[in-house]
């Protein structure tokens, strides 16, 4: 009885591992960004530059910058 349970468990685990794609293959796929997501990514990069130039900090400054960047 126990042998059957162990055999069934091992068979299930083997099948699950065989069917699932490798983790590295999932990581290699690059996700497509929507237009809004790409714009947010670009603005975040601009924020890093702006932050380095002006030495501003805080959520309020970030929010104000992002709002202006996303509008324009």
CHARMM internal coordinates of N, CA and C (Angstrom, degrees):
IC EDIT
DIST 1 N 1 CA 1.4570
DIST 1 CA 1 C 1.5252
ANGL 1 N 1 CA 1 C 110.25
DIST 1 C 2 N 1.3231
ANGL 1 CA 1 C 2 N 117.02
DIHE 1 N 1 CA 1 C 2 N -48.40
DIST 2 N 2 CA 1.4574
ANGL 1 C 2 N 2 CA 120.87
DIHE 1 CA 1 C 2 N 2 CA -178.60
DIST 2 CA 2 C 1.5229
ANGL 2 N 2 CA 2 C 109.82
DIHE 1 C 2 N 2 CA 2 C -66.50
DIST 2 C 3 N 1.3286
ANGL 2 CA 2 C 3 N 117.05
DIHE 2 N 2 CA 2 C 3 N -36.20
DIST 3 N 3 CA 1.4623
ANGL 2 C 3 N 3 CA 120.51
DIHE 2 CA 2 C 3 N 3 CA 178.40
DIST 3 CA 3 C 1.5221
ANGL 3 N 3 CA 3 C 110.64
DIHE 2 C 3 N 3 CA 3 C -61.09
DIST 3 C 4 N 1.3141
ANGL 3 CA 3 C 4 N 117.61
DIHE 3 N 3 CA 3 C 4 N -39.59
DIST 4 N 4 CA 1.4703
ANGL 3 C 4 N 4 CA 121.57
DIHE 3 CA 3 C 4 N 4 CA 179.00
DIST 4 CA 4 C 1.5281
ANGL 4 N 4 CA 4 C 110.80
DIHE 3 C 4 N 4 CA 4 C -64.41
DIST 4 C 5 N 1.3155
ANGL 4 CA 4 C 5 N 115.86
DIHE 4 N 4 CA 4 C 5 N -42.05
DIST 5 N 5 CA 1.4642
ANGL 4 C 5 N 5 CA 120.42
DIHE 4 CA 4 C 5 N 5 CA 179.92
DIST 5 CA 5 C 1.5261
ANGL 5 N 5 CA 5 C 110.47
DIHE 4 C 5 N 5 CA 5 C -64.72
DIST 5 C 6 N 1.3326
ANGL 5 CA 5 C 6 N 116.23
DIHE 5 N 5 CA 5 C 6 N -45.09
DIST 6 N 6 CA 1.4611
ANGL 5 C 6 N 6 CA 120.85
DIHE 5 CA 5 C 6 N 6 CA 179.14
DIST 6 CA 6 C 1.5260
ANGL 6 N 6 CA 6 C 109.75
DIHE 5 C 6 N 6 CA 6 C -63.93
DIST 6 C 7 N 1.3202
ANGL 6 CA 6 C 7 N 117.22
DIHE 6 N 6 CA 6 C 7 N -43.56
DIST 7 N 7 CA 1.4656
ANGL 6 C 7 N 7 CA 121.06
DIHE 6 CA 6 C 7 N 7 CA 179.63
DIST 7 CA 7 C 1.5274
ANGL 7 N 7 CA 7 C 110.75
DIHE 6 C 7 N 7 CA 7 C -63.30
DIST 7 C 8 N 1.2933
ANGL 7 CA 7 C 8 N 117.45
DIHE 7 N 7 CA 7 C 8 N -42.33
DIST 8 N 8 CA 1.4671
ANGL 7 C 8 N 8 CA 121.11
DIHE 7 CA 7 C 8 N 8 CA 179.32
DIST 8 CA 8 C 1.5246
ANGL 8 N 8 CA 8 C 110.79
DIHE 7 C 8 N 8 CA 8 C -65.79
DIST 8 C 9 N 1.3115
ANGL 8 CA 8 C 9 N 116.83
DIHE 8 N 8 CA 8 C 9 N -40.56
DIST 9 N 9 CA 1.4683
ANGL 8 C 9 N 9 CA 120.98
DIHE 8 CA 8 C 9 N 9 CA 178.68
DIST 9 CA 9 C 1.5185
ANGL 9 N 9 CA 9 C 111.02
DIHE 8 C 9 N 9 CA 9 C -64.62
DIST 9 C 10 N 1.3226
ANGL 9 CA 9 C 10 N 116.65
DIHE 9 N 9 CA 9 C 10 N -44.96
DIST 10 N 10 CA 1.4647
ANGL 9 C 10 N 10 CA 120.52
DIHE 9 CA 9 C 10 N 10 CA 178.47
DIST 10 CA 10 C 1.5252
ANGL 10 N 10 CA 10 C 111.52
DIHE 9 C 10 N 10 CA 10 C -64.25
DIST 10 C 11 N 1.3113
ANGL 10 CA 10 C 11 N 117.25
DIHE 10 N 10 CA 10 C 11 N -40.74
DIST 11 N 11 CA 1.4634
ANGL 10 C 11 N 11 CA 120.76
DIHE 10 CA 10 C 11 N 11 CA 179.14
DIST 11 CA 11 C 1.5271
ANGL 11 N 11 CA 11 C 110.45
DIHE 10 C 11 N 11 CA 11 C -64.15
DIST 11 C 12 N 1.3169
ANGL 11 CA 11 C 12 N 116.79
DIHE 11 N 11 CA 11 C 12 N -41.91
DIST 12 N 12 CA 1.4610
ANGL 11 C 12 N 12 CA 120.70
DIHE 11 CA 11 C 12 N 12 CA 178.61
DIST 12 CA 12 C 1.5247
ANGL 12 N 12 CA 12 C 111.03
DIHE 11 C 12 N 12 CA 12 C -64.15
DIST 12 C 13 N 1.3188
ANGL 12 CA 12 C 13 N 116.95
DIHE 12 N 12 CA 12 C 13 N -43.48
DIST 13 N 13 CA 1.4655
ANGL 12 C 13 N 13 CA 120.88
DIHE 12 CA 12 C 13 N 13 CA 179.38
DIST 13 CA 13 C 1.5260
ANGL 13 N 13 CA 13 C 110.59
DIHE 12 C 13 N 13 CA 13 C -64.36
DIST 13 C 14 N 1.3207
ANGL 13 CA 13 C 14 N 117.28
DIHE 13 N 13 CA 13 C 14 N -41.07
DIST 14 N 14 CA 1.4589
ANGL 13 C 14 N 14 CA 121.22
DIHE 13 CA 13 C 14 N 14 CA 179.66
DIST 14 CA 14 C 1.5278
ANGL 14 N 14 CA 14 C 110.57
DIHE 13 C 14 N 14 CA 14 C -63.97
DIST 14 C 15 N 1.3176
ANGL 14 CA 14 C 15 N 117.37
DIHE 14 N 14 CA 14 C 15 N -44.83
DIST 15 N 15 CA 1.4626
ANGL 14 C 15 N 15 CA 120.74
DIHE 14 CA 14 C 15 N 15 CA 179.77
DIST 15 CA 15 C 1.5249
ANGL 15 N 15 CA 15 C 111.60
DIHE 14 C 15 N 15 CA 15 C -64.91
DIST 15 C 16 N 1.3071
ANGL 15 CA 15 C 16 N 116.62
DIHE 15 N 15 CA 15 C 16 N -39.61
DIST 16 N 16 CA 1.4636
ANGL 15 C 16 N 16 CA 120.02
DIHE 15 CA 15 C 16 N 16 CA 179.01
DIST 16 CA 16 C 1.5201
ANGL 16 N 16 CA 16 C 110.72
DIHE 15 C 16 N 16 CA 16 C -64.04
DIST 16 C 17 N 1.3199
ANGL 16 CA 16 C 17 N 116.73
DIHE 16 N 16 CA 16 C 17 N -40.29
DIST 17 N 17 CA 1.4688
ANGL 16 C 17 N 17 CA 120.83
DIHE 16 CA 16 C 17 N 17 CA 179.20
DIST 17 CA 17 C 1.5207
ANGL 17 N 17 CA 17 C 111.06
DIHE 16 C 17 N 17 CA 17 C -69.83
DIST 17 C 18 N 1.3242
ANGL 17 CA 17 C 18 N 117.22
DIHE 17 N 17 CA 17 C 18 N -35.39
DIST 18 N 18 CA 1.4610
ANGL 17 C 18 N 18 CA 121.12
DIHE 17 CA 17 C 18 N 18 CA -178.73
DIST 18 CA 18 C 1.5254
ANGL 18 N 18 CA 18 C 111.33
DIHE 17 C 18 N 18 CA 18 C -72.25
DIST 18 C 19 N 1.3219
ANGL 18 CA 18 C 19 N 118.19
DIHE 18 N 18 CA 18 C 19 N -33.70
DIST 19 N 19 CA 1.4594
ANGL 18 C 19 N 19 CA 122.41
DIHE 18 CA 18 C 19 N 19 CA -177.02
DIST 19 CA 19 C 1.5216
ANGL 19 N 19 CA 19 C 112.00
DIHE 18 C 19 N 19 CA 19 C -81.00
DIST 19 C 20 N 1.3263
ANGL 19 CA 19 C 20 N 117.99
DIHE 19 N 19 CA 19 C 20 N -35.98
DIST 20 N 20 CA 1.4661
ANGL 19 C 20 N 20 CA 122.26
DIHE 19 CA 19 C 20 N 20 CA -176.72
DIST 20 CA 20 C 1.5294
ANGL 20 N 20 CA 20 C 110.03
DIHE 19 C 20 N 20 CA 20 C -70.61
DIST 20 C 21 N 1.3350
ANGL 20 CA 20 C 21 N 117.69
DIHE 20 N 20 CA 20 C 21 N 134.54
DIST 21 N 21 CA 1.4672
ANGL 20 C 21 N 21 CA 119.31
DIHE 20 CA 20 C 21 N 21 CA 177.14
DIST 21 CA 21 C 1.5220
ANGL 21 N 21 CA 21 C 110.12
DIHE 20 C 21 N 21 CA 21 C -70.28
DIST 21 C 22 N 1.3087
ANGL 21 CA 21 C 22 N 117.31
DIHE 21 N 21 CA 21 C 22 N 152.88
DIST 22 N 22 CA 1.4612
ANGL 21 C 22 N 22 CA 119.67
DIHE 21 CA 21 C 22 N 22 CA 178.97
DIST 22 CA 22 C 1.5278
ANGL 22 N 22 CA 22 C 111.51
DIHE 21 C 22 N 22 CA 22 C -61.09
DIST 22 C 23 N 1.3132
ANGL 22 CA 22 C 23 N 115.98
DIHE 22 N 22 CA 22 C 23 N 149.56
DIST 23 N 23 CA 1.4636
ANGL 22 C 23 N 23 CA 121.12
DIHE 22 CA 22 C 23 N 23 CA -178.70
DIST 23 CA 23 C 1.5213
ANGL 23 N 23 CA 23 C 110.49
DIHE 22 C 23 N 23 CA 23 C -61.40
DIST 23 C 24 N 1.3211
ANGL 23 CA 23 C 24 N 117.41
DIHE 23 N 23 CA 23 C 24 N -40.05
DIST 24 N 24 CA 1.4642
ANGL 23 C 24 N 24 CA 120.10
DIHE 23 CA 23 C 24 N 24 CA -178.00
DIST 24 CA 24 C 1.5233
ANGL 24 N 24 CA 24 C 111.46
DIHE 23 C 24 N 24 CA 24 C -63.33
DIST 24 C 25 N 1.3318
ANGL 24 CA 24 C 25 N 117.82
DIHE 24 N 24 CA 24 C 25 N -33.08
DIST 25 N 25 CA 1.4616
ANGL 24 C 25 N 25 CA 120.42
DIHE 24 CA 24 C 25 N 25 CA 177.99
DIST 25 CA 25 C 1.5229
ANGL 25 N 25 CA 25 C 110.59
DIHE 24 C 25 N 25 CA 25 C -68.01
DIST 25 C 26 N 1.3211
ANGL 25 CA 25 C 26 N 117.09
DIHE 25 N 25 CA 25 C 26 N -35.22
DIST 26 N 26 CA 1.4565
ANGL 25 C 26 N 26 CA 119.99
DIHE 25 CA 25 C 26 N 26 CA 178.56
DIST 26 CA 26 C 1.5181
ANGL 26 N 26 CA 26 C 110.68
DIHE 25 C 26 N 26 CA 26 C -70.02
DIST 26 C 27 N 1.3331
ANGL 26 CA 26 C 27 N 117.44
DIHE 26 N 26 CA 26 C 27 N -36.43
DIST 27 N 27 CA 1.4554
ANGL 26 C 27 N 27 CA 121.33
DIHE 26 CA 26 C 27 N 27 CA -179.03
DIST 27 CA 27 C 1.5245
ANGL 27 N 27 CA 27 C 111.42
DIHE 26 C 27 N 27 CA 27 C -72.92
DIST 27 C 28 N 1.3312
ANGL 27 CA 27 C 28 N 117.40
DIHE 27 N 27 CA 27 C 28 N -28.87
DIST 28 N 28 CA 1.4563
ANGL 27 C 28 N 28 CA 120.90
DIHE 27 CA 27 C 28 N 28 CA -178.05
DIST 28 CA 28 C 1.5201
ANGL 28 N 28 CA 28 C 112.30
DIHE 27 C 28 N 28 CA 28 C -70.78
DIST 28 C 29 N 1.3113
ANGL 28 CA 28 C 29 N 116.84
DIHE 28 N 28 CA 28 C 29 N -26.60
DIST 29 N 29 CA 1.4653
ANGL 28 C 29 N 29 CA 119.85
DIHE 28 CA 28 C 29 N 29 CA -179.94
DIST 29 CA 29 C 1.5230
ANGL 29 N 29 CA 29 C 108.72
DIHE 28 C 29 N 29 CA 29 C -70.16
DIST 29 C 30 N 1.3146
ANGL 29 CA 29 C 30 N 115.61
DIHE 29 N 29 CA 29 C 30 N 124.49
DIST 30 N 30 CA 1.4547
ANGL 29 C 30 N 30 CA 119.44
DIHE 29 CA 29 C 30 N 30 CA 178.61
DIST 30 CA 30 C 1.5189
ANGL 30 N 30 CA 30 C 108.39
DIHE 29 C 30 N 30 CA 30 C -91.75
DIST 30 C 31 N 1.3044
ANGL 30 CA 30 C 31 N 115.43
DIHE 30 N 30 CA 30 C 31 N 131.10
DIST 31 N 31 CA 1.4588
ANGL 30 C 31 N 31 CA 119.85
DIHE 30 CA 30 C 31 N 31 CA -178.69
DIST 31 CA 31 C 1.5178
ANGL 31 N 31 CA 31 C 109.52
DIHE 30 C 31 N 31 CA 31 C -76.49
DIST 31 C 32 N 1.3100
ANGL 31 CA 31 C 32 N 115.72
DIHE 31 N 31 CA 31 C 32 N 141.68
DIST 32 N 32 CA 1.4514
ANGL 31 C 32 N 32 CA 121.27
DIHE 31 CA 31 C 32 N 32 CA 175.24
DIST 32 CA 32 C 1.5196
ANGL 32 N 32 CA 32 C 108.11
DIHE 31 C 32 N 32 CA 32 C -80.07
DIST 32 C 33 N 1.3229
ANGL 32 CA 32 C 33 N 115.91
DIHE 32 N 32 CA 32 C 33 N 132.33
DIST 33 N 33 CA 1.4582
ANGL 32 C 33 N 33 CA 120.74
DIHE 32 CA 32 C 33 N 33 CA 179.11
DIST 33 CA 33 C 1.5174
ANGL 33 N 33 CA 33 C 109.24
DIHE 32 C 33 N 33 CA 33 C -95.27
DIST 33 C 34 N 1.3278
ANGL 33 CA 33 C 34 N 115.26
DIHE 33 N 33 CA 33 C 34 N 144.31
DIST 34 N 34 CA 1.4575
ANGL 33 C 34 N 34 CA 118.97
DIHE 33 CA 33 C 34 N 34 CA 173.53
DIST 34 CA 34 C 1.5251
ANGL 34 N 34 CA 34 C 108.12
DIHE 33 C 34 N 34 CA 34 C -74.27
DIST 34 C 35 N 1.3103
ANGL 34 CA 34 C 35 N 117.07
DIHE 34 N 34 CA 34 C 35 N 170.24
DIST 35 N 35 CA 1.4567
ANGL 34 C 35 N 35 CA 120.84
DIHE 34 CA 34 C 35 N 35 CA 179.38
DIST 35 CA 35 C 1.5201
ANGL 35 N 35 CA 35 C 112.21
DIHE 34 C 35 N 35 CA 35 C -59.05
DIST 35 C 36 N 1.3223
ANGL 35 CA 35 C 36 N 116.09
DIHE 35 N 35 CA 35 C 36 N -42.61
DIST 36 N 36 CA 1.4667
ANGL 35 C 36 N 36 CA 120.70
DIHE 35 CA 35 C 36 N 36 CA 179.97
DIST 36 CA 36 C 1.5222
ANGL 36 N 36 CA 36 C 110.88
DIHE 35 C 36 N 36 CA 36 C -66.14
DIST 36 C 37 N 1.3242
ANGL 36 CA 36 C 37 N 117.28
DIHE 36 N 36 CA 36 C 37 N -41.18
DIST 37 N 37 CA 1.4560
ANGL 36 C 37 N 37 CA 120.55
DIHE 36 CA 36 C 37 N 37 CA 179.68
DIST 37 CA 37 C 1.5324
ANGL 37 N 37 CA 37 C 111.04
DIHE 36 C 37 N 37 CA 37 C -64.84
DIST 37 C 38 N 1.3349
ANGL 37 CA 37 C 38 N 116.18
DIHE 37 N 37 CA 37 C 38 N -39.45
DIST 38 N 38 CA 1.4612
ANGL 37 C 38 N 38 CA 120.09
DIHE 37 CA 37 C 38 N 38 CA 178.81
DIST 38 CA 38 C 1.5253
ANGL 38 N 38 CA 38 C 110.23
DIHE 37 C 38 N 38 CA 38 C -65.74
DIST 38 C 39 N 1.3381
ANGL 38 CA 38 C 39 N 116.28
DIHE 38 N 38 CA 38 C 39 N -39.96
DIST 39 N 39 CA 1.4589
ANGL 38 C 39 N 39 CA 120.37
DIHE 38 CA 38 C 39 N 39 CA 179.02
DIST 39 CA 39 C 1.5316
ANGL 39 N 39 CA 39 C 110.45
DIHE 38 C 39 N 39 CA 39 C -64.33
DIST 39 C 40 N 1.3273
ANGL 39 CA 39 C 40 N 117.01
DIHE 39 N 39 CA 39 C 40 N -40.77
DIST 40 N 40 CA 1.4633
ANGL 39 C 40 N 40 CA 120.72
DIHE 39 CA 39 C 40 N 40 CA 178.32
DIST 40 CA 40 C 1.5285
ANGL 40 N 40 CA 40 C 110.33
DIHE 39 C 40 N 40 CA 40 C -64.85
DIST 40 C 41 N 1.3174
ANGL 40 CA 40 C 41 N 116.94
DIHE 40 N 40 CA 40 C 41 N -39.19
DIST 41 N 41 CA 1.4646
ANGL 40 C 41 N 41 CA 120.59
DIHE 40 CA 40 C 41 N 41 CA 178.61
DIST 41 CA 41 C 1.5289
ANGL 41 N 41 CA 41 C 110.27
DIHE 40 C 41 N 41 CA 41 C -64.32
DIST 41 C 42 N 1.3306
ANGL 41 CA 41 C 42 N 116.41
DIHE 41 N 41 CA 41 C 42 N -43.38
DIST 42 N 42 CA 1.4650
ANGL 41 C 42 N 42 CA 120.47
DIHE 41 CA 41 C 42 N 42 CA 178.75
DIST 42 CA 42 C 1.5269
ANGL 42 N 42 CA 42 C 111.17
DIHE 41 C 42 N 42 CA 42 C -63.23
DIST 42 C 43 N 1.3279
ANGL 42 CA 42 C 43 N 116.30
DIHE 42 N 42 CA 42 C 43 N -42.81
DIST 43 N 43 CA 1.4663
ANGL 42 C 43 N 43 CA 120.13
DIHE 42 CA 42 C 43 N 43 CA 179.37
DIST 43 CA 43 C 1.5282
ANGL 43 N 43 CA 43 C 110.99
DIHE 42 C 43 N 43 CA 43 C -65.55
DIST 43 C 44 N 1.3173
ANGL 43 CA 43 C 44 N 117.66
DIHE 43 N 43 CA 43 C 44 N -35.84
DIST 44 N 44 CA 1.4645
ANGL 43 C 44 N 44 CA 120.50
DIHE 43 CA 43 C 44 N 44 CA 178.02
DIST 44 CA 44 C 1.5304
ANGL 44 N 44 CA 44 C 110.15
DIHE 43 C 44 N 44 CA 44 C -64.14
DIST 44 C 45 N 1.3306
ANGL 44 CA 44 C 45 N 116.42
DIHE 44 N 44 CA 44 C 45 N -38.89
DIST 45 N 45 CA 1.4699
ANGL 44 C 45 N 45 CA 119.68
DIHE 44 CA 44 C 45 N 45 CA 176.67
DIST 45 CA 45 C 1.5279
ANGL 45 N 45 CA 45 C 110.50
DIHE 44 C 45 N 45 CA 45 C -66.13
DIST 45 C 46 N 1.3237
ANGL 45 CA 45 C 46 N 116.76
DIHE 45 N 45 CA 45 C 46 N -40.27
DIST 46 N 46 CA 1.4659
ANGL 45 C 46 N 46 CA 120.45
DIHE 45 CA 45 C 46 N 46 CA 177.74
DIST 46 CA 46 C 1.5272
ANGL 46 N 46 CA 46 C 110.29
DIHE 45 C 46 N 46 CA 46 C -64.46
DIST 46 C 47 N 1.3415
ANGL 46 CA 46 C 47 N 116.47
DIHE 46 N 46 CA 46 C 47 N -35.88
DIST 47 N 47 CA 1.4679
ANGL 46 C 47 N 47 CA 120.79
DIHE 46 CA 46 C 47 N 47 CA 179.37
DIST 47 CA 47 C 1.5237
ANGL 47 N 47 CA 47 C 110.57
DIHE 46 C 47 N 47 CA 47 C -61.80
DIST 47 C 48 N 1.3270
ANGL 47 CA 47 C 48 N 116.72
DIHE 47 N 47 CA 47 C 48 N -40.09
DIST 48 N 48 CA 1.4629
ANGL 47 C 48 N 48 CA 119.94
DIHE 47 CA 47 C 48 N 48 CA 178.82
DIST 48 CA 48 C 1.5229
ANGL 48 N 48 CA 48 C 110.65
DIHE 47 C 48 N 48 CA 48 C -60.24
DIST 48 C 49 N 1.3349
ANGL 48 CA 48 C 49 N 116.02
DIHE 48 N 48 CA 48 C 49 N -42.42
DIST 49 N 49 CA 1.4639
ANGL 48 C 49 N 49 CA 120.05
DIHE 48 CA 48 C 49 N 49 CA 178.66
DIST 49 CA 49 C 1.5282
ANGL 49 N 49 CA 49 C 110.77
DIHE 48 C 49 N 49 CA 49 C -65.99
DIST 49 C 50 N 1.3339
ANGL 49 CA 49 C 50 N 116.16
DIHE 49 N 49 CA 49 C 50 N -45.68
DIST 50 N 50 CA 1.4664
ANGL 49 C 50 N 50 CA 121.89
DIHE 49 CA 49 C 50 N 50 CA -179.09
DIST 50 CA 50 C 1.5312
ANGL 50 N 50 CA 50 C 110.47
DIHE 49 C 50 N 50 CA 50 C -61.85
DIST 50 C 51 N 1.3179
ANGL 50 CA 50 C 51 N 115.47
DIHE 50 N 50 CA 50 C 51 N -41.95
DIST 51 N 51 CA 1.4645
ANGL 50 C 51 N 51 CA 121.04
DIHE 50 CA 50 C 51 N 51 CA -179.13
DIST 51 CA 51 C 1.5339
ANGL 51 N 51 CA 51 C 110.51
DIHE 50 C 51 N 51 CA 51 C -63.36
DIST 51 C 52 N 1.3318
ANGL 51 CA 51 C 52 N 116.43
DIHE 51 N 51 CA 51 C 52 N -40.13
DIST 52 N 52 CA 1.4622
ANGL 51 C 52 N 52 CA 120.28
DIHE 51 CA 51 C 52 N 52 CA 179.28
DIST 52 CA 52 C 1.5271
ANGL 52 N 52 CA 52 C 111.38
DIHE 51 C 52 N 52 CA 52 C -68.30
DIST 52 C 53 N 1.3260
ANGL 52 CA 52 C 53 N 117.39
DIHE 52 N 52 CA 52 C 53 N -37.80
DIST 53 N 53 CA 1.4656
ANGL 52 C 53 N 53 CA 121.46
DIHE 52 CA 52 C 53 N 53 CA -178.21
DIST 53 CA 53 C 1.5252
ANGL 53 N 53 CA 53 C 111.89
DIHE 52 C 53 N 53 CA 53 C -70.82
DIST 53 C 54 N 1.3342
ANGL 53 CA 53 C 54 N 115.92
DIHE 53 N 53 CA 53 C 54 N -48.32
DIST 54 N 54 CA 1.4609
ANGL 53 C 54 N 54 CA 120.21
DIHE 53 CA 53 C 54 N 54 CA -171.53
DIST 54 CA 54 C 1.5235
ANGL 54 N 54 CA 54 C 113.66
DIHE 53 C 54 N 54 CA 54 C -97.59
DIST 54 C 55 N 1.3393
ANGL 54 CA 54 C 55 N 117.52
DIHE 54 N 54 CA 54 C 55 N -10.22
DIST 55 N 55 CA 1.4514
ANGL 54 C 55 N 55 CA 122.50
DIHE 54 CA 54 C 55 N 55 CA 179.31
DIST 55 CA 55 C 1.5385
ANGL 55 N 55 CA 55 C 112.29
DIHE 54 C 55 N 55 CA 55 C 58.06
DIST 55 C 56 N 1.3402
ANGL 55 CA 55 C 56 N 115.77
DIHE 55 N 55 CA 55 C 56 N 39.56
DIST 56 N 56 CA 1.4649
ANGL 55 C 56 N 56 CA 120.29
DIHE 55 CA 55 C 56 N 56 CA 177.31
DIST 56 CA 56 C 1.5154
ANGL 56 N 56 CA 56 C 108.92
DIHE 55 C 56 N 56 CA 56 C -88.97
DIST 56 C 57 N 1.3350
ANGL 56 CA 56 C 57 N 115.58
DIHE 56 N 56 CA 56 C 57 N 156.11
DIST 57 N 57 CA 1.4608
ANGL 56 C 57 N 57 CA 121.40
DIHE 56 CA 56 C 57 N 57 CA -179.72
DIST 57 CA 57 C 1.5158
ANGL 57 N 57 CA 57 C 109.22
DIHE 56 C 57 N 57 CA 57 C -139.79
DIST 57 C 58 N 1.2923
ANGL 57 CA 57 C 58 N 115.63
DIHE 57 N 57 CA 57 C 58 N 162.84
DIST 58 N 58 CA 1.4496
ANGL 57 C 58 N 58 CA 121.23
DIHE 57 CA 57 C 58 N 58 CA 170.34
DIST 58 CA 58 C 1.5074
ANGL 58 N 58 CA 58 C 115.18
DIHE 57 C 58 N 58 CA 58 C 102.03
DIST 58 C 59 N 1.3168
ANGL 58 CA 58 C 59 N 113.21
DIHE 58 N 58 CA 58 C 59 N 157.99
DIST 59 N 59 CA 1.4566
ANGL 58 C 59 N 59 CA 122.20
DIHE 58 CA 58 C 59 N 59 CA -179.53
DIST 59 CA 59 C 1.5208
ANGL 59 N 59 CA 59 C 112.17
DIHE 58 C 59 N 59 CA 59 C -64.47
DIST 59 C 60 N 1.3133
ANGL 59 CA 59 C 60 N 115.61
DIHE 59 N 59 CA 59 C 60 N -38.54
DIST 60 N 60 CA 1.4670
ANGL 59 C 60 N 60 CA 119.53
DIHE 59 CA 59 C 60 N 60 CA -176.80
DIST 60 CA 60 C 1.5248
ANGL 60 N 60 CA 60 C 110.57
DIHE 59 C 60 N 60 CA 60 C -63.54
DIST 60 C 61 N 1.3176
ANGL 60 CA 60 C 61 N 117.31
DIHE 60 N 60 CA 60 C 61 N -45.23
DIST 61 N 61 CA 1.4660
ANGL 60 C 61 N 61 CA 121.26
DIHE 60 CA 60 C 61 N 61 CA 179.27
DIST 61 CA 61 C 1.5235
ANGL 61 N 61 CA 61 C 110.59
DIHE 60 C 61 N 61 CA 61 C -65.20
DIST 61 C 62 N 1.3274
ANGL 61 CA 61 C 62 N 116.28
DIHE 61 N 61 CA 61 C 62 N -40.10
DIST 62 N 62 CA 1.4593
ANGL 61 C 62 N 62 CA 121.05
DIHE 61 CA 61 C 62 N 62 CA 178.89
DIST 62 CA 62 C 1.5259
ANGL 62 N 62 CA 62 C 110.10
DIHE 61 C 62 N 62 CA 62 C -63.34
DIST 62 C 63 N 1.3219
ANGL 62 CA 62 C 63 N 116.72
DIHE 62 N 62 CA 62 C 63 N -46.93
DIST 63 N 63 CA 1.4618
ANGL 62 C 63 N 63 CA 121.13
DIHE 62 CA 62 C 63 N 63 CA -179.28
DIST 63 CA 63 C 1.5168
ANGL 63 N 63 CA 63 C 111.95
DIHE 62 C 63 N 63 CA 63 C -62.02
DIST 63 C 64 N 1.3103
ANGL 63 CA 63 C 64 N 116.33
DIHE 63 N 63 CA 63 C 64 N -42.23
DIST 64 N 64 CA 1.4664
ANGL 63 C 64 N 64 CA 120.68
DIHE 63 CA 63 C 64 N 64 CA 179.87
DIST 64 CA 64 C 1.5376
ANGL 64 N 64 CA 64 C 110.43
DIHE 63 C 64 N 64 CA 64 C -65.27
DIST 64 C 65 N 1.3175
ANGL 64 CA 64 C 65 N 116.26
DIHE 64 N 64 CA 64 C 65 N -42.91
DIST 65 N 65 CA 1.4610
ANGL 64 C 65 N 65 CA 120.18
DIHE 64 CA 64 C 65 N 65 CA 179.08
DIST 65 CA 65 C 1.5216
ANGL 65 N 65 CA 65 C 111.31
DIHE 64 C 65 N 65 CA 65 C -63.99
DIST 65 C 66 N 1.3333
ANGL 65 CA 65 C 66 N 116.11
DIHE 65 N 65 CA 65 C 66 N -48.33
DIST 66 N 66 CA 1.4657
ANGL 65 C 66 N 66 CA 120.13
DIHE 65 CA 65 C 66 N 66 CA -177.77
DIST 66 CA 66 C 1.5139
ANGL 66 N 66 CA 66 C 111.26
DIHE 65 C 66 N 66 CA 66 C -63.74
DIST 66 C 67 N 1.3149
ANGL 66 CA 66 C 67 N 116.81
DIHE 66 N 66 CA 66 C 67 N -38.78
DIST 67 N 67 CA 1.4661
ANGL 66 C 67 N 67 CA 120.24
DIHE 66 CA 66 C 67 N 67 CA 178.95
DIST 67 CA 67 C 1.5229
ANGL 67 N 67 CA 67 C 110.50
DIHE 66 C 67 N 67 CA 67 C -60.04
DIST 67 C 68 N 1.3144
ANGL 67 CA 67 C 68 N 115.60
DIHE 67 N 67 CA 67 C 68 N -48.22
DIST 68 N 68 CA 1.4650
ANGL 67 C 68 N 68 CA 119.72
DIHE 67 CA 67 C 68 N 68 CA 178.93
DIST 68 CA 68 C 1.5097
ANGL 68 N 68 CA 68 C 112.32
DIHE 67 C 68 N 68 CA 68 C -64.90
DIST 68 C 69 N 1.3061
ANGL 68 CA 68 C 69 N 117.06
DIHE 68 N 68 CA 68 C 69 N -40.68
DIST 69 N 69 CA 1.4647
ANGL 68 C 69 N 69 CA 121.33
DIHE 68 CA 68 C 69 N 69 CA -178.25
DIST 69 CA 69 C 1.5345
ANGL 69 N 69 CA 69 C 110.65
DIHE 68 C 69 N 69 CA 69 C -66.09
DIST 69 C 70 N 1.3095
ANGL 69 CA 69 C 70 N 117.18
DIHE 69 N 69 CA 69 C 70 N -43.65
DIST 70 N 70 CA 1.4701
ANGL 69 C 70 N 70 CA 120.56
DIHE 69 CA 69 C 70 N 70 CA -177.53
DIST 70 CA 70 C 1.5302
ANGL 70 N 70 CA 70 C 111.60
DIHE 69 C 70 N 70 CA 70 C -70.20
DIST 70 C 71 N 1.3210
ANGL 70 CA 70 C 71 N 117.39
DIHE 70 N 70 CA 70 C 71 N -28.50
DIST 71 N 71 CA 1.4652
ANGL 70 C 71 N 71 CA 120.06
DIHE 70 CA 70 C 71 N 71 CA 178.12
DIST 71 CA 71 C 1.5157
ANGL 71 N 71 CA 71 C 111.53
DIHE 70 C 71 N 71 CA 71 C -73.61
DIST 71 C 72 N 1.3236
ANGL 71 CA 71 C 72 N 115.59
DIHE 71 N 71 CA 71 C 72 N -37.07
DIST 72 N 72 CA 1.4548
ANGL 71 C 72 N 72 CA 119.68
DIHE 71 CA 71 C 72 N 72 CA -173.31
DIST 72 CA 72 C 1.4469
ANGL 72 N 72 CA 72 C 113.95
DIHE 71 C 72 N 72 CA 72 C -99.97
END
COOR INIT
IC SEED 1 N 1 CA 1 C
IC BUILD
